[in-house]
């Protein structure tokens, strides 16, 4: 079966959730999944659930603390670059049917690595490996490269009314 490159982007909620939904479907079909998170290094409920309930999904995080409200440090850049190198090896190994690069678009947006560097990694993927890239601010290069692009559009969000992120719902 040929593997495609999916890109889930946009300002709306649900990009990581969509990727995890696809991971759940893949596991149900007996496929091996690698879920790789860039930028994020904190504990999230979805990571806890995957680790607890779905041991056939391998999880790696290539982020430190959340720098989104600040500028990334040299350590943030190194963590993302090391992660991209590791993900390149994961993809090329052929051990996984589905490889998710969660928040890779954000890593590119904050100049932790470039879209061209990510595309060079994707160009080396085995034909049967499915790839999912998530995050706001997808570049034109990645949009053009991907086989499937979905944009999550925010129409209305309670966050704009002062509701903070809630455990089990947003994180």
QUIDA-V28841 format. One record per helix or strand of 2 or more residues. SS is the DSSP state (helix for helix, strand for strand). FROM is the first residue (numbers start at 0). TO is the last residue. If there is no record, write none. Layout:
<<SS & FROM & TO> <SS & FROM & TO>>
//
This chain:
<<strand & 4 & 8> <helix & 14 & 27> <strand & 32 & 37> <helix & 44 & 52> <strand & 56 & 61> <helix & 73 & 92> <strand & 97 & 101> <helix & 103 & 108> <helix & 114 & 121> <strand & 129 & 133> <helix & 139 & 144> <strand & 147 & 150> <helix & 157 & 160>>
//
